[in-house]
Amino acid sequence: MKIFTYPSAEGEKRVKETIDRGLGFSDADYRSVEKFISDVKNRGDEAVLEYTQKFDSHAVTHENFQVPSMEFERARALVDDSFLKALDRAVDQLESFHSRQRENSWIHHPRRGVTLGQLVRPVSIAGIYAPGAKGGKTPLVSSVLMGAVPAKVAGVESTILMTPPMADGTVNPYMLAAAERVGINLVFKAGSAWAIAAMAYGTAQVPKVDVVVGPGNIYVTLAKKIVSGTVGIDMIAGPSEILIIADQDADPRFIAADLLSQAEHDTMASSILVTDSRELALGVAGEVERQLDKLSRKETALKSIEDFGAIMVVPDIDTAVSLSNRLAPEHLELMVKEPFQYIGEIKNAGALFIGPYTPEPVGDYIAGPNHVLPTAGTARFSSALSVDVFMKKISLINYSKEAFENEARDILTLAGIEGLDAHANSIRIRMD
């Protein structure tokens, strides 16, 4: 893992390469996804099944496109007790955290005769997308939880799940157990852009949803970008990233393990250590090399580290914090002696992990906050997936006759400035 001095021309070049990597899609990718979406919009289930059979499983048909009850029964028999125990803990802790995000409707009387307020209402139906790595054999169960739990806490009446099937045409039993535990109403066997399109526009079998959430590959991300506006989405997310700020007291083994936990996601993932200790930098570089050899996804992690990984040696921790705020990382770990003294200086990050025993994976699975986080610098202006994504806020306004007359002439003045005669007449006719 390459070590840079920062600030320096070489260090700045690597920083800009990380910032400029963006979402990592080409014009050809965009055109392909547009074609998939258009096809699903025009042909519905026929198109979805055609792509599912081509890319995932020939065994998926009209009859079993929606997961039947017998498949759920089979899943219950196949999952083990240790998984169910971990699942219960994760769901309970996610519900506890997300419940604190709920907002209530409110009404107040700011002026005599005026009532103003805000009605907070959930969307009616939400679509959750959950990828299935290695042909569904390694299901991303946590994606089901992170999408469905805030939807349920928000009060969404109905949730559906789209996830790719395994080669035999079934959905991984652990995925189905998770869906059942969080109360998902319908599960469909489809992945990629055509799954997003089916939820956004609806088909004969798939209900049209109000909001689509969940992570995925570049085709899923582009599909969400394209259908945004037709439906609500959580965010446009790019490759995963982690930035660790550490001092000389940090354990290089912990840091190396955490850097690699993101590098194994994707060749475009970014794993960066920023430290004021060259000794620690050298120790971490050695540990990364040693731990890489033990990874099943060694090739992916190695390319990620080579292309977008870096160890930045800075003059002091304040410089490290400043650089972190500039990069606005998805995951930020503070492994310094007194981490809480720097919290007030952290301006941009998707999630903040504090101390040596709070590695990023605790947030991925079980801590409580959502792991669907802004990437590619978008933490400068956006936030994690939350209950708010599934809520609408409706303004409430009521004027008495007296209150209306008290403010009418000011409204006429503003309408006149804008040249909107009909607006002015709406006021004037009531004054007469």
C-alpha positions in Angstrom: 0.0 0.0 0.0 1.6 3.2 -1.1 2.6 5.9 1.4 2.3 9.6 0.5 3.4 12.7 2.4 0.5 15.2 2.6 0.4 18.0 1.6 2.6 17.3 -1.5 2.1 17.2 -5.2 2.0 13.4 -5.3 -0.4 13.2 -2.4 -2.7 15.8 -3.9 -2.7 13.8 -7.2 -3.9 10.7 -5.3 -6.6 12.7 -3.5 -7.9 14.1 -6.8 -7.9 10.6 -8.4 -10.1 9.4 -5.5 -12.5 12.4 -5.8 -12.7 12.2 -9.6 -13.4 8.4 -9.7 -17.1 9.4 -9.2 -19.8 6.7 -9.9 -17.6 4.9 -12.4 -20.1 4.4 -15.3 -19.7 5.0 -19.0 -22.1 6.3 -21.7 -22.4 2.8 -22.9 -23.6 1.6 -19.5 -26.1 4.4 -19.4 -27.5 3.5 -22.8 -27.8 -0.2 -21.9 -29.7 0.6 -18.7 -32.1 3.0 -20.6 -32.8 0.1 -23.0 -33.6 -2.3 -20.1 -35.9 0.3 -18.5 -37.7 1.1 -21.7 -38.2 -2.6 -22.5 -39.7 -3.3 -19.0 -41.9 -0.2 -19.2 -43.3 -1.5 -22.6 -43.4 -5.2 -22.0 -43.7 -5.6 -18.3 -43.3 -9.1 -16.8 -42.3 -10.6 -20.2 -39.2 -8.4 -20.3 -38.3 -8.9 -16.7 -38.6 -12.7 -17.0 -36.6 -12.7 -20.3 -33.7 -10.9 -18.6 -34.0 -13.0 -15.5 -33.8 -16.2 -17.5 -30.9 -14.9 -19.5 -28.7 -13.6 -16.7 -29.8 -15.5 -13.6 -31.9 -18.6 -13.9 -33.9 -20.4 -16.6 -36.1 -21.9 -13.9 -37.9 -18.6 -13.1 -41.4 -18.5 -14.8 -44.6 -16.5 -14.6 -45.8 -19.0 -12.0 -42.9 -18.7 -9.6 -41.7 -15.1 -10.4 -43.3 -14.1 -7.1 -41.9 -16.3 -4.3 -44.6 -18.8 -3.4 -45.6 -19.7 0.2 -44.0 -23.1 -0.1 -40.6 -21.5 -0.8 -40.9 -19.5 2.4 -41.8 -22.7 4.3 -38.7 -24.4 2.9 -36.5 -21.4 3.9 -37.7 -21.6 7.5 -36.5 -25.2 7.7 -33.1 -24.5 6.1 -31.9 -21.5 8.2 -30.1 -22.2 11.4 -30.8 -21.0 15.0 -27.6 -18.9 15.2 -28.7 -16.9 12.1 -32.2 -16.3 13.5 -30.6 -15.1 16.8 -28.3 -12.7 15.0 -31.2 -11.6 12.8 -33.5 -10.8 15.8 -30.7 -8.8 17.5 -30.0 -6.8 14.3 -33.7 -6.1 13.6 -34.4 -5.1 17.3 -31.4 -2.7 17.3 -32.3 -1.2 13.9 -35.9 -0.6 14.9 -34.8 1.0 18.2 -32.4 3.4 16.3 -34.8 4.3 13.5 -37.7 4.8 15.8 -35.9 7.9 17.2 -35.9 9.4 13.6 -39.7 9.6 13.4 -41.2 13.0 13.2 -44.7 13.9 14.3 -47.2 16.2 12.6 -47.6 19.6 14.2 -49.9 22.6 14.3 -49.3 26.1 15.7 -50.9 29.6 15.7 -48.2 32.1 14.9 -50.6 35.1 14.3 -54.1 35.9 15.3 -56.5 34.0 13.1 -53.8 32.0 11.4 -53.2 28.2 11.8 -50.1 26.7 10.2 -48.8 23.2 10.4 -47.2 20.2 8.8 -48.7 16.8 8.3 -46.2 13.9 8.2 -47.4 10.9 6.2 -45.7 7.7 5.0 -45.7 6.7 1.4 -48.1 3.8 0.6 -45.8 1.2 -0.9 -42.0 0.9 -0.9 -39.7 -1.3 -3.0 -36.5 -2.7 -1.5 -33.7 -4.0 -3.7 -31.2 -6.5 -2.2 -28.3 -7.8 -4.3 -27.4 -11.5 -4.2 -23.6 -12.0 -4.7 -22.2 -15.1 -6.5 -25.5 -16.0 -8.1 -27.5 -15.5 -4.9 -25.3 -18.0 -3.0 -24.0 -15.3 -0.7 -27.2 -13.2 0.0 -26.8 -9.6 1.2 -29.3 -10.1 4.1 -28.3 -6.8 5.7 -29.7 -5.0 2.6 -33.1 -6.4 3.3 -33.0 -5.1 6.9 -31.6 -1.7 6.1 -34.3 -1.0 3.5 -37.3 -2.6 5.2 -36.9 -1.6 8.8 -37.0 2.2 8.3 -39.9 1.7 5.9 -41.9 -0.2 8.6 -40.9 2.3 11.3 -42.2 5.1 9.0 -45.6 3.3 8.8 -45.4 2.2 5.1 -48.4 -0.1 4.6 -46.8 -2.4 2.0 -43.2 -3.3 1.1 -42.0 -5.5 -1.7 -38.5 -7.0 -2.2 -36.7 -7.6 -5.5 -33.7 -9.9 -5.4 -31.9 -12.1 -7.9 -32.7 -15.8 -7.8 -30.1 -18.6 -7.5 -29.3 -20.8 -10.5 -32.1 -23.3 -9.5 -34.7 -20.5 -9.6 -35.2 -20.1 -5.8 -34.3 -17.2 -3.5 -31.6 -17.9 -1.0 -33.4 -19.1 2.2 -31.5 -16.7 4.4 -32.8 -13.8 2.3 -36.4 -15.1 2.6 -36.0 -15.6 6.4 -34.9 -12.0 6.7 -37.8 -10.7 4.5 -40.3 -12.6 6.6 -38.8 -11.3 9.8 -39.2 -7.7 8.8 -42.7 -8.2 7.4 -42.1 -7.7 3.7 -45.3 -8.5 1.9 -44.2 -9.7 -1.5 -40.8 -11.0 -2.8 -40.0 -11.2 -6.6 -37.1 -13.0 -8.3 -35.3 -10.4 -10.4 -32.1 -8.3 -10.2 -30.3 -5.5 -11.9 -31.9 -2.6 -13.9 -35.0 -4.6 -14.9 -35.9 -5.2 -11.3 -35.7 -1.4 -10.5 -37.8 -0.7 -13.6 -40.5 -3.2 -12.6 -40.9 -1.5 -9.2 -40.8 2.0 -10.7 -43.4 1.5 -13.4 -45.3 -1.6 -12.2 -46.1 -4.8 -14.2 -49.0 -7.2 -14.2 -47.5 -8.9 -11.1 -45.3 -6.2 -9.6 -47.1 -3.3 -7.9 -45.9 0.2 -8.8 -44.1 1.6 -5.7 -43.7 5.1 -4.4 -40.1 4.8 -3.3 -37.2 2.5 -4.3 -34.2 1.9 -2.0 -31.3 -0.4 -1.7 -27.7 -0.8 -3.0 -26.6 -2.6 -6.1 -24.1 -2.6 -9.0 -23.7 0.1 -11.6 -26.7 -1.0 -13.5 -28.9 -0.8 -10.4 -27.4 2.6 -9.6 -28.0 4.0 -13.1 -31.5 2.6 -13.1 -32.4 4.4 -9.9 -30.9 7.6 -11.3 -33.0 7.3 -14.4 -36.3 6.5 -12.7 -35.8 9.1 -10.0 -38.6 11.6 -10.3 -41.0 8.8 -11.4 -40.4 7.3 -7.9 -38.5 8.5 -4.9 -35.1 6.9 -4.3 -32.7 6.8 -1.4 -29.6 8.1 -3.2 -27.2 7.6 -6.1 -24.4 5.6 -4.5 -21.0 4.9 -6.0 -18.2 2.5 -4.9 -17.7 1.9 -1.2 -15.1 3.9 0.7 -13.4 4.2 4.1 -11.1 6.8 5.6 -9.4 6.1 8.9 -7.8 8.9 10.9 -5.2 7.3 13.3 -2.4 8.3 15.6 0.7 6.5 16.9 -1.3 4.6 19.5 -3.5 2.8 17.0 -3.1 -0.9 16.2 -1.9 -1.4 12.7 -3.6 -4.8 12.5 -7.0 -3.3 13.2 -6.5 -0.5 10.6 -5.3 -2.9 7.9 -8.3 -5.2 8.5 -10.7 -2.3 8.3 -9.1 -0.9 5.1 -9.4 -4.3 3.5 -13.0 -4.7 4.6 -14.0 -2.0 2.1 -11.4 -2.9 -0.6 -12.9 -6.4 -1.0 -16.2 -4.8 -2.1 -15.2 -3.5 -5.5 -12.1 -2.7 -7.5 -13.1 1.0 -7.4 -13.6 1.0 -3.6 -11.4 3.6 -1.8 -9.5 2.7 1.4 -7.4 5.6 2.9 -5.5 5.9 6.1 -4.5 9.4 7.3 -2.0 9.5 10.1 0.5 11.8 11.8 2.8 8.8 12.5 5.1 7.5 9.7 5.9 4.5 12.0 2.2 3.6 12.0 2.0 4.1 8.2 4.8 1.6 7.7 3.2 -0.9 10.1 -0.2 -0.7 8.3 1.4 -1.1 4.9 3.0 -4.3 6.0 -0.1 -5.6 7.7 -2.2 -4.9 4.5 0.2 -7.0 2.5 0.1 -9.8 5.0 -3.7 -9.8 5.4 -4.3 -9.6 1.7 -3.0 -13.1 1.2 -5.7 -14.6 3.4 -8.7 -13.1 1.6 -11.0 -15.0 -0.7 -11.5 -11.8 -2.7 -7.7 -11.0 -2.8 -7.7 -9.9 -6.5 -10.5 -7.4 -6.0 -9.0 -6.0 -2.8 -5.5 -5.8 -4.3 -6.7 -3.8 -7.4 -8.7 -1.5 -5.2 -5.8 -0.9 -2.9 -3.4 -0.3 -5.8 -5.7 2.1 -7.7 -7.6 4.0 -5.0 -5.9 3.0 -1.7 -3.5 5.3 0.1 -1.7 6.1 3.3 -1.3 9.8 3.9 1.2 11.0 6.4 0.2 14.4 7.6 1.8 16.9 10.0 -1.0 16.6 12.7 -4.5 15.2 13.3 -6.1 18.6 12.5 -4.7 18.3 9.0 -6.1 14.8 8.8 -9.6 16.0 9.8 -9.4 18.8 7.2 -8.5 16.3 4.5 -11.3 14.0 5.6 -13.8 16.8 5.4 -12.7 17.5 1.9 -13.1 13.8 0.8 -16.4 13.4 2.7 -16.0 9.6 3.1 -18.9 7.1 3.3 -17.3 5.5 6.4 -15.0 7.5 8.7 -13.1 5.8 11.6 -11.5 7.8 14.3 -8.7 5.7 15.9 -6.9 8.4 17.9 -6.2 8.6 21.6 -9.0 11.2 22.4 -11.5 10.7 19.5 -14.4 12.6 21.1 -12.4 15.9 21.1 -12.5 15.9 17.3 -16.2 15.1 16.7 -17.0 18.8 16.6 -14.6 19.2 13.7 -16.1 16.5 11.6 -18.3 18.2 8.9 -18.7 15.6 6.1 -19.1 11.9 6.5 -21.7 9.2 5.9 -21.2 7.5 9.2 -18.6 8.1 12.0 -17.1 5.1 13.8 -15.3 6.0 17.1 -12.5 4.0 18.8 -10.6 0.8 18.2 -13.5 -1.5 18.9 -16.0 0.1 16.5 -14.9 -1.2 13.1 -17.1 -0.3 10.1 -18.7 -3.8 9.9 -20.5 -3.3 13.2 -22.4 -0.6 11.3 -22.9 -2.8 8.3 -24.9 -5.4 10.3 -26.0 -4.7 13.8 -25.3 -1.4 15.5 -28.6 0.3 14.6 -27.9 3.1 12.2 -28.4 2.5 8.5 -25.6 1.2 6.4 -26.9 2.7 3.1 -24.7 5.8 3.1 -23.7 8.6 0.7 -20.5 8.0 -1.3 -18.3 9.8 -3.8 -18.2 13.0 -1.8 -22.0 13.3 -1.6 -21.8 13.3 2.2 -21.2 17.0 1.8 -24.9 17.4 1.2 -26.7 14.1 1.8 -27.4 11.6 4.6 -27.9 7.9 5.3 -31.0 6.1 4.3 -33.5 6.9 7.1 -37.2 7.0 8.0 -37.4 10.4 6.2 -37.0 8.7 2.8 -40.3 7.0 3.3 -42.2 10.1 4.6 -43.9 13.0 3.0 -44.5 16.4 4.6 -47.7 18.2 3.8 -48.1 21.9 4.7 -51.3 22.9 6.4 -52.6 26.5 6.2 -55.8 28.1 7.5 -56.7 31.9 7.7 -59.7 33.5 9.3 -61.4 36.4 7.5 -59.7 38.9 9.8 -56.3 37.4 9.3 -56.8 37.3 5.5 -57.8 41.0 5.4 -54.8 41.9 7.6 -52.3 40.5 5.0 -54.2 40.9 1.7 -52.6 44.1 0.6 -49.1 42.7 1.0 -50.0 39.7 -1.1 -51.4 42.1 -3.8 -48.1 44.0 -3.8 -46.0 40.8 -4.3 -48.4 39.4 -6.9 -48.2 42.7 -8.8 -44.4 42.7 -8.8 -44.5 39.2 -10.3 -47.1 40.3 -12.9 -49.5 37.5 -11.9 -52.9 39.2 -12.3 -55.0 36.1 -11.6 -53.1 35.6 -8.3 -54.0 39.2 -7.4 -57.6 38.7 -8.4 -57.9 35.7 -6.2 -57.1 38.0 -3.3 -59.0 41.1 -4.5 -62.3 39.3 -5.1 -62.3 38.3 -1.4 -61.5 41.9 -0.3 -64.6 43.2 -2.3 
